[in-house]
């Protein structure tokens, strides 16, 4: 599918799901979100846990066209949350992303999808609305509520705690996100992806966010 057709399809899916996403989010007491992931597998292996998979060559597979459908991509935070994943990072560690690091085209494709979803759903491109799984696992998106953790809202599992999930904490790019450091906000993968998303939103839609 050509890029413009793919982005149009994602825009159409987002528009179609918009009212349901906002209704579900209001009932759950959380914002509408798109959570950013990697699969921790090879460039061609896709998973139905995510609404959107992005392969190593940038090809996009929409696994679930109804973006309001709850899929199991982010523990206890899946209501009104669109899952987007890069197919990459099999056997990755914080010191070495291995043979399947995020590719440049994957990163840019995810950023373009962020821009399209933000525009279609009237969302600012912030950590609250577009967190990585690692950021969300540490509750940096501020969407946890007490029932999620049986009264323990600080029971987190991301890169600033027990590092069970650290999706996209670094992208492995020398000039943008080269090393694993969850306290270096400027170079974290989520910061880079959202920054690119803002750039593409401005380019596509003429905004100045």
Secondary structure as the mmCIF struct_conf table of DSSP 4:
data_model
#
loop_
_struct_conf.conf_type_id
_struct_conf.id
_struct_conf.beg_label_comp_id
_struct_conf.beg_label_asym_id
_struct_conf.beg_label_seq_id
_struct_conf.end_label_comp_id
_struct_conf.end_label_asym_id
_struct_conf.end_label_seq_id
HELX_RH_AL_P HELX_RH_AL_P1 UNK A 3 UNK A 28
TURN_TY1_P TURN_TY1_P1 UNK A 29 UNK A 29
BEND BEND1 UNK A 30 UNK A 30
STRN STRN1 UNK A 33 UNK A 38
BEND BEND2 UNK A 40 UNK A 40
STRN STRN2 UNK A 41 UNK A 41
TURN_TY1_P TURN_TY1_P2 UNK A 43 UNK A 44
TURN_TY1_P TURN_TY1_P3 UNK A 48 UNK A 49
BEND BEND3 UNK A 50 UNK A 51
STRN STRN3 UNK A 52 UNK A 54
TURN_TY1_P TURN_TY1_P4 UNK A 56 UNK A 57
BEND BEND4 UNK A 58 UNK A 58
STRN STRN4 UNK A 60 UNK A 62
BEND BEND5 UNK A 63 UNK A 63
BEND BEND6 UNK A 65 UNK A 65
TURN_TY1_P TURN_TY1_P5 UNK A 67 UNK A 68
BEND BEND7 UNK A 69 UNK A 69
BEND BEND8 UNK A 72 UNK A 74
TURN_TY1_P TURN_TY1_P6 UNK A 75 UNK A 76
TURN_TY1_P TURN_TY1_P7 UNK A 79 UNK A 80
STRN STRN5 UNK A 81 UNK A 86
BEND BEND9 UNK A 87 UNK A 87
STRN STRN6 UNK A 89 UNK A 89
TURN_TY1_P TURN_TY1_P8 UNK A 90 UNK A 91
BEND BEND10 UNK A 94 UNK A 95
HELX_RH_3T_P HELX_RH_3T_P1 UNK A 98 UNK A 100
HELX_LH_PP_P HELX_LH_PP_P1 UNK A 101 UNK A 103
HELX_RH_AL_P HELX_RH_AL_P2 UNK A 104 UNK A 121
TURN_TY1_P TURN_TY1_P9 UNK A 122 UNK A 122
BEND BEND11 UNK A 126 UNK A 126
TURN_TY1_P TURN_TY1_P10 UNK A 127 UNK A 129
BEND BEND12 UNK A 130 UNK A 130
STRN STRN7 UNK A 132 UNK A 132
HELX_RH_AL_P HELX_RH_AL_P3 UNK A 133 UNK A 137
TURN_TY1_P TURN_TY1_P11 UNK A 138 UNK A 141
HELX_RH_3T_P HELX_RH_3T_P2 UNK A 146 UNK A 149
TURN_TY1_P TURN_TY1_P12 UNK A 150 UNK A 151
TURN_TY1_P TURN_TY1_P13 UNK A 153 UNK A 154
BEND BEND13 UNK A 158 UNK A 158
TURN_TY1_P TURN_TY1_P14 UNK A 159 UNK A 162
BEND BEND14 UNK A 164 UNK A 164
TURN_TY1_P TURN_TY1_P15 UNK A 167 UNK A 168
BEND BEND15 UNK A 169 UNK A 169
STRN STRN8 UNK A 173 UNK A 173
TURN_TY1_P TURN_TY1_P16 UNK A 174 UNK A 176
STRN STRN9 UNK A 177 UNK A 177
BEND BEND16 UNK A 179 UNK A 179
TURN_TY1_P TURN_TY1_P17 UNK A 182 UNK A 183
HELX_RH_3T_P HELX_RH_3T_P3 UNK A 185 UNK A 187
BEND BEND17 UNK A 188 UNK A 188
HELX_RH_AL_P HELX_RH_AL_P4 UNK A 189 UNK A 205
#
